[in-house]
Amino acid sequence: MTSVLVTGGLGYIGSELLAQLLADERVDEVRVLDNLSMSSPRNLFGTGLNARDGYVFHRGDVRNYGDVEAAMGGADAVVHLAAITGADSTHDRREETVAVNLDGTRNVLTAAGKFDVDNVVLASSCNIYGRAASRNITEETEPDPLNPYAETKHASESLLRERMTEHGFDATALRMATNYGYSPGVRFNLVVNRFVFRGLTDRPLTVYGDGTNWRPFIHVRDAARAYKHAALQPAQWDELIYNVGANDANYQISEIAGLVRDELGTALDITYLRDEHPGPSYHVNFDRIGRTGYAPEITLRDGINELAAKFTAIHDDTHDRALPTRPA
């Protein structure tokens, strides 16, 4: 039986991961550390929290080492998700991004070493590849981070490598594809989620640049499954770094807009802001992760349709919610 600490556990991926961990008989206890700055206790509603014992919530901040230490004691494995996200927005939040994403990771790894945690799983991102020309980006491709979010994720991987050697715990960094899909802590500033929401409210789908930039995509439930798999079965994850996604789930942003329009079955306008910078572009190879026994299960088309059904069901609640002006 395993005790798992999830930092940022009430966030987009975390709230889905909690549901999966709470449903897993191998897990004896789930601990959560979250400061509620970008999440809400309401995100617990879909996690199965009331279905079983063994849940401990710590309200605290990864920037405060004392908070991290208080949550860490007794944990066998840690999934470190807490971070400033929304890569493009971090240009205006560099100091805060470094403090949370890098200094916070340092605190988590220090506490993990102090309490002899067996396994640490770090949330990283394919965003660290920047604008790579290759159509076959592997874990050996040299990262080219273009924003503070990507810079801090890359630096955190180096810190993880250093501390795993120092403390002797198992460690894995998951370079996650761009997430989409519904979770208890759903985000609306991710491109697929935002396109679906805009489509359901009869607004044009706005594409920055010419739409030719590449991104790999992964459903949030599949992302959470990867974190759970790495946390509970570390022997099958024998490399430090893994790209997480599927080879057939690399799409150009213009394709995403077209797929959303097709699946919603409406004559939506797609607007191209060609003078706007489209952000990173990366077409990623996911062969390595196949050797772990993990594979994504949900297709983009299925995820779009599920989002549409969920958003339609809660339309009155979400219609007036303020959305960011630009998708991540």
N, C-alpha and C positions, 0 to 999 in steps of 0.2 A: 504494500500500500504506500502511496506517495502523497506528500504534501507539496502543492505547487503554488508559488507566489506569482501573480500576474501584476506587473506595474502598468498603470494606465488601463486597468481592467474594466472600466466603465465606458471606454471609448468605442470607436467603430468596430475594430476587430476584437478588442477585448471583451465586449459584451456578448459577442458570438462565441468566443473561446470559452468564456465562463460556462455557457450553456453546455458546451461539449464536454468540458472537464467534469462538471457536476453530474453529467449523465454517465460517466465512465467509472466502472466498478473498480478500476485499478487506482483511482484517486480517492484518498481518504479525507483530504482537506484541501480546500481552495482558499488561498489568501489573496486579497486585493489591496493594492496601494494606489490611491487616486486622489488628486487634490480637487476634483470636480470643477476645474477651471474651464474645461472644454467638454464636459459631460454632465450627466445628471443622474441622481438616484433612480429616476424613472427608467433608465436604461436597464435596470435589473429586472423589469417586469417580464421580459422574454427569456430569462436565463435559467429558469427552473429553480430559483433560489429557495422557494418554499417547499420544494419536493424532497429535500433531504437535509440532514445536519452536515456539519463540517465546512461551514462557510464563515470566514472572518474578514471583515472590512476594516481597513486602516485608512482614515483620511489623513493624507500627508503628501509631501512634495519631494520628488527625487532630488531636488536641489538641496534639501536639508538632510544631512547624513543621519541625524538622529531619527528622523521619520523612516528612512530606509532600514536602519538597523532594527527598529521596533517591529517592522513588518517581516523582516527576514528570518528571525529566530525560529528554528524548527522546520524551515522549508528544505525539501530535498532537491527541488528543481525551481528555476526562475525563468519566466518568460518576460523579457524586458521590452514592453511596448511603449511606455510613457515617452512622449516626444512632442515637440512642436512640429506639426505637419502642414501641408499646403505649401509645397516647395517654392512656388513663385512668390508667395507672400513673405517668405523669410528674408528676402532682400531688405525689407524694411524692419526686420526684427532680428538682426544678426546677433546682438548681444544676448537677447533672451534665448535665441535658438542655441547658441553655444552653451549657455548656462544649463538649459534643460537637457539638450540632446547629448552633449559631450560630458559636461561636469556631472550631470545626473547619472550617466552611464558609469562614470568613474566611481561614484558613490555606491551604485548597485554592485559593481564588481568587487569593490573593497569589502563590502558587507558579506557578499557571497563567499569570499575567501576567509573572512573571520569566522563565519558560522559553518564552514566545511560543507557548503552546498555541493551536491554531486554534479549538477548539470545546469548550464546557463545557455539560454536561447535568446539571441539578440535580434531585434527587428532592424533589418537594413532595407535597402531599396535598390532596384534596378535604375533608379534615377541617377545614381552615382556615375553611370556610364556617359552622361552628358549627350552630346550630339555625335555619336559614333557613326562613321561611314560604313563599317562592316555590317553585313546582313547575317552574321554568325557570331554574335557576341557571347563569349563563354566567360566562366569565372576567372580565366587567365587573362582576359582583356584588361588593359590598363584603364582604370577609372579616370574620368575627366569631369569631376563635379562642377556644375555651373551655378550653384546657389548654396546658401548657407546650410540648408537642410541636407543636401547631398554631401557637402564638405564634412559636416558633423557625423553623418552616418559612416563615411569612409574612415574618418579618424577613430570612430568608436570601434570599428572592426580591428584596427591596429591595436587599440587598447585591449580588446578582448583577446587577441592573440598573445599579447604580452602577459596578461593576468592569468590566462589558462596555464601558461608555462610556469608562472610563479606559484600558483596555488594548487595546480593539479586537478582542477575540475574539467569535466567534459564541456565542450563549448561549440556552438554552432551559430553562424550568422546567416540569416535568411534574406537574400536580396529579392524582395517581393516585387512581383509585377504590379501594375496599377490596379487597385481594388475597385470593385463595383458591387452592387447588389444590396439587398435589404438585410439589416441587422437591427437589434434593439437600439443601438446607438448610431443609426444611419446618418451618413454625411451627405450633404447636397452640393459640396464643392468639388466633387469628383466627376469627371467628364461624362461617363455613362449615366450616372444617377441624375446629373443636372440635365442632360439631354432628354431623358425620359420625363422628368418633371416638367420641363419646358414644353415638351410635346403634348403632354396631357392638359396643359393650360393654354394650348393654341398659340404658343409663342415661337418665333423662329429659332432654329438651332444655330448658334454662333460658333464659327470655326475660326481660330486665330491663325493667320498665315494662309497658305494655300491648301492646308489639310494633308500634305504628303508626309508629315513627320510620323514616325512609327512609335507605337507603344505596345507592349504585351499587357494583356488583361487577365485578371483572375477574380473569381467570385469570392466575396468575403467569407463565405462558409468554407470554401476550399482553402483560403488563406489560414483560417483558424485551425482547420484540420492539419495543415502543415506544421503549425506551431505545436499543436498537441502531440503529433507524431514525433517531432524532434525532442520534445520535453520528456516523453514517456518511453521512447525507444532509442536512446542515444547511440547504442551500439550499431544501429543501422545507418547512422549519419556520421561516417568516418572522415569526412572532410570538414574543414573549418567553414568554408564558404559554399553556399548553394544559391543559384538562381532558382526562384520558385515561380512556376507557371507552366505553360504548355507551348510546344513549338507551333501548333496550329492556332494559337491565340494571340499572334502578333498582328496588329491591325494599324492601318493608317487612320488618322483622325477623321478624314473625309469618309472612309468606309464605316466608321462608327456612326456618324450622322446618318448615313444612308440606311444602315441596319435598323437604327431606332425608328426612322420614318417608315420603313417597310413593316416592321413588327407592330407598330402602333396603327398602321393602316390608314394614315391620314396624309393629306397633301401639305405637309409642313414645308415651309421655306427653310432653306439652308443658306445662311449668310456667311460670306468669307470676308474677314477683315485682314486683307492681304498686307497692310502696312504694320500690323501688329506682330511682334515676335512670337513664334509658335512654341517656344520653349524647347526642352530636350527632345531628342529623337533617338530611339534605340530599338533595334530588332534583335531579340535575345534568343540564344540557344539554351534549352532546358534538358539536355541529355543527362547531365550528371545526376539530377535529382531522381531520375527514373531508377537508379540503382539502390535507392533507399527503400523501395516498396511503396512509396507515396506517389499518387498521381491526381491531378485535379479531375473533378467529375462533372462540373456544371458548365454547359456551353453558354456562350455569350447570348445567343438568341433566347435560351431558356431563362437566363438571368434578366434580360430586358422584359420579358413577358411577366415574370414574377414581380419585378419592380412595378410594372404598370398596374398589376392587380393589387399590390399592397398600397400604392399611392392612391389608387382610386378608392380603396376602402377607407383610407384616412384623409381623403381630400379636404374635408372641412377643417381638419386640424392643421394641415400643412400649407394650404393655399395662401395664407397671409404671412407665412414664415419668411423672414428676411433671408435672402440668399446672397452669398458672396458674388462679386461682379465677374469673377473669372474662375473657370474650373481648374483644378490641379492637374 
